[in-house]
C-alpha cells in the first residue's frame, strides 16, 4: 500500500508520531523483559557451566551454574545486540505496514550495514575477549541467543496491529483542512532519489561511490542557491530587515522595511539612510 495515499503529513504534527511512540515503547518493554529474565535465569537456560578463574569476585555458582560470570554476561550482551539487529527489520516501516520485508531487495546499503554489524558481533564475542571483556560461546548458546532475539519480528507485527490513533490538528490550527501536499511531494522525491521506489530514480544503477558523489554535488548546488538568495542582514526590531548595497565609491545604503509585501526602491543619493 502506498504510504502517500494512506497517511497524512501535517505541518504542525509532532516530530514523534503516535505510531513511533508505540513502536519504541513496545520494543523497549519486550527487550527489558527479556534482558532482566536472562540476567536472572540465563545461567540456567544457557547452561553456562561452573565459574571460571576470571569470574572470581563477580560470579556466584548456583546449582553448578555460574550466575553473573563472564560467560553469563556475554550471553546477556550477545542477546541484546541480536535483538537490535532483528529490530532493524521492524524499523524499516514506520506507518503500521504489516510486511516489513517489502522492498528489501532495493536496500543494498541496509544489507551491507547488517552484515558489518553481524561480523563485528561475532568477532567481539569469539575473538576479542580481552578487548571487549567477553568470552566465546558455544554453538548451542549462539543458536539460543538468535532464536530468542528473533522474537522481535512477531513482536513488531503485533505492535503494528495496535489501533493507534493518528495525530490530527485542531479545527483552527495550521493545515487543518488536509494533507500537506508540499511535504508529501518532498518526502516521495527524497525516497525516489534514495532508490526506495522502483520507478525513475535518477541514481539507481550507480555504484555506491558515484551515489555519494551525486549527493555531495547536489548538496553543494543547493548551498550555492541558498547563499545567492540570502541577503546581507543586520540586527533590526522584530518584523524588520535591512538590505545593504555598496555603490561604486563603497558608500553604504540601508533600507529598512517590513518582511513581506513591500517593494524596495533605492535612493539616488549615496550615503542616505531612510526608514519605512
C-alpha positions in Angstrom: 0.0 0.0 0.0 1.4 3.4 -0.9 2.3 5.5 2.1 1.4 8.6 0.2 -2.3 7.5 -0.2 -2.6 6.2 3.4 -1.0 8.7 5.7 -1.4 12.5 6.1 1.6 14.6 6.9 0.6 17.8 8.8 2.8 20.8 9.1 2.1 21.2 12.9 2.4 17.5 13.6 4.8 16.5 16.4 8.2 15.0 15.5 7.4 11.7 17.0 4.1 10.3 15.8 1.8 8.1 17.9 2.9 5.1 15.9 6.5 5.8 16.5 6.0 6.2 20.3 4.1 2.9 20.4 6.9 1.2 18.4 9.6 2.5 20.8 7.7 1.7 24.0 6.6 -1.7 22.8 10.0 -2.9 21.8 11.6 -1.3 24.9 9.2 -3.3 27.2 9.9 -6.5 25.3 13.7 -6.1 25.4 13.7 -5.0 29.0 11.7 -8.1 30.0 14.0 -10.4 28.0 17.2 -8.8 29.4 16.0 -8.9 33.0 14.9 -12.6 32.6 18.2 -13.6 31.1 20.1 -11.7 33.8 18.3 -13.7 36.5 17.8 -17.1 34.9 20.1 -17.1 31.8 22.8 -19.1 33.6 20.4 -22.0 33.8 18.8 -21.6 30.3 22.1 -21.3 28.6 24.0 -23.9 30.7 27.0 -21.6 31.3 28.7 -24.2 33.5 30.9 -23.7 36.5 32.6 -20.4 37.3 36.0 -19.7 35.6 39.1 -18.3 37.3 38.3 -14.9 35.8 34.9 -15.0 37.5 36.4 -14.6 40.9 34.7 -11.9 42.8 32.0 -11.3 40.2 30.3 -14.7 39.7 28.2 -16.8 42.0 27.9 -20.5 41.5 24.3 -21.7 41.9 23.5 -25.4 41.3 26.6 -25.9 39.2 25.9 -22.8 37.0 27.9 -19.6 37.3 25.5 -16.7 37.7 26.9 -13.3 36.8 30.1 -14.7 35.5 31.9 -13.7 32.3 30.0 -16.3 30.1 26.7 -15.3 31.6 27.4 -11.6 31.0 28.5 -12.4 27.4 25.2 -14.1 26.8 23.3 -11.1 28.0 25.4 -8.8 25.8 25.1 -11.0 22.7 21.3 -11.4 23.1 20.8 -7.7 23.5 22.7 -6.9 20.3 20.9 -9.5 18.3 17.6 -8.1 19.4 18.7 -4.7 17.9 19.7 -6.4 14.7 16.4 -8.1 14.3 14.6 -4.9 15.2 16.3 -3.2 12.3 13.9 -5.0 10.0 10.9 -3.7 12.1 12.3 -0.1 12.0 12.2 -0.1 8.1 8.4 0.5 8.4 7.1 3.5 10.3 3.4 3.7 9.4 2.0 0.4 10.6 2.8 -1.7 7.4 2.4 -5.4 8.1 5.0 -6.7 5.7 8.4 -5.5 7.0 10.2 -7.3 4.2 8.7 -5.5 1.3 11.2 -3.6 -0.8 14.1 -5.3 1.0 15.7 -6.1 -2.3 16.0 -2.4 -3.1 18.1 -1.7 0.0 21.7 -2.9 -0.6 23.0 -0.4 1.9 20.7 -2.0 4.6 22.2 -5.4 3.9 25.7 -4.0 4.0 25.2 -2.4 7.4 23.6 -5.6 8.7 26.4 -7.8 7.5 29.1 -5.5 9.0 27.2 -5.5 12.4 27.0 -9.3 12.4 30.6 -9.7 11.6 31.7 -7.3 14.3 29.4 -9.0 16.8 30.9 -12.4 16.1 34.4 -11.0 16.3 33.7 -9.2 19.6 32.3 -12.4 21.2 34.5 -15.1 19.8 37.9 -13.4 19.2 38.1 -10.0 21.0 37.5 -11.2 24.6 40.3 -9.3 26.2 39.3 -6.0 24.5 35.5 -6.5 24.8 35.6 -8.3 28.2 33.7 -11.2 26.7 34.1 -15.0 26.5 33.5 -17.2 23.5 30.1 -19.0 23.4 29.3 -22.5 22.2 27.2 -23.2 19.1 24.1 -24.1 21.2 24.4 -20.8 23.1 24.6 -18.9 19.9 21.6 -20.6 18.5 19.5 -19.9 21.6 20.6 -16.2 21.6 19.5 -15.8 17.9 16.2 -17.8 18.5 15.2 -15.6 21.4 16.2 -12.4 19.6 14.2 -13.3 16.5 11.0 -13.0 18.6 11.4 -9.3 17.8 9.9 -9.9 14.4 6.5 -11.2 15.6 6.5 -8.6 18.4 6.9 -5.9 15.8 4.0 -7.4 13.8 1.8 -7.4 17.0 2.7 -3.8 17.6 1.7 -2.9 14.1 -1.8 -4.3 14.8 -2.4 -1.9 17.6 -5.2 0.6 16.8 -3.0 3.7 17.1 -4.9 6.9 16.5 -3.2 9.3 14.1 -2.5 12.8 15.3 -4.7 15.4 13.7 -4.7 19.2 14.1 -7.5 21.1 15.8 -10.2 22.9 13.7 -8.4 26.3 13.8 -4.8 25.2 13.5 -2.4 25.3 10.6 -3.2 23.0 7.7 -6.3 21.6 9.4 -8.0 21.1 6.1 -6.0 18.1 4.9 -2.7 16.8 3.6 0.4 18.9 3.3 1.0 18.2 -0.4 4.3 20.0 -0.5 5.8 17.9 2.3 4.4 14.7 0.8 6.0 15.6 -2.6 9.3 16.3 -0.9 9.2 13.0 1.0 8.4 11.0 -2.1 11.1 12.7 -4.1 13.7 12.0 -1.4 12.7 8.4 -1.2 12.8 8.1 -5.0 16.3 9.7 -5.1 17.4 7.2 -2.4 16.3 4.3 -4.5 13.5 3.3 -2.2 11.0 3.3 -5.0 11.5 1.3 -8.2 10.3 4.0 -10.6 12.6 6.5 -12.2 15.2 7.0 -9.6 17.9 9.2 -11.1 20.7 7.4 -9.2 19.5 3.8 -9.5 22.2 1.6 -11.1 25.0 3.8 -9.9 27.8 2.5 -7.7 27.9 3.5 -4.1 30.9 5.8 -4.8 29.0 7.6 -7.6 25.9 7.9 -5.4 28.0 9.7 -2.8 29.4 12.0 -5.5 25.9 12.8 -6.8 24.7 13.5 -3.2 27.6 15.8 -2.5 27.2 17.6 -5.8 23.5 18.2 -5.2 24.2 19.5 -1.7 26.8 21.9 -3.0 24.5 23.2 -5.6 21.7 23.7 -3.1 24.0 25.5 -0.8 25.1 27.9 -3.5 21.5 28.7 -4.4 20.7 29.4 -0.7 23.7 31.6 -0.3 22.9 33.5 -3.5 19.4 34.3 -2.5 20.2 35.2 1.1 20.5 39.0 1.7 23.1 40.5 4.0 21.2 41.4 7.2 21.8 43.4 10.3 20.0 43.4 13.6 16.7 45.3 13.5 13.5 45.3 15.5 11.1 42.4 15.0 9.4 42.2 11.6 12.0 44.5 10.0 15.0 43.7 7.8 17.9 45.6 6.3 19.5 45.3 2.9 22.9 46.6 2.2 24.2 47.8 -1.1 27.6 49.2 -1.9 27.9 51.9 -4.6 30.9 52.4 -6.7 32.5 54.7 -4.1 31.8 52.0 -1.5 29.1 54.1 0.3 26.6 52.1 2.2 22.9 52.4 1.6 20.5 51.0 4.2 16.8 50.4 3.6 14.5 49.3 6.4 11.2 47.8 5.6 8.6 45.1 6.5 9.4 41.5 5.9 6.7 40.9 3.3 4.6 42.9 0.9 6.7 46.0 0.1 8.9 46.7 -2.9 12.4 48.0 -2.5 13.4 51.3 -4.1 16.9 52.6 -3.8 17.7 56.3 -3.4 19.6 58.2 -6.0 21.9 59.8 -3.4 24.5 57.6 -1.7 25.2 57.9 2.0 21.5 58.0 2.6 19.6 56.0 5.2 15.9 56.1 5.5 13.1 54.0 7.2 9.7 52.9 6.0 
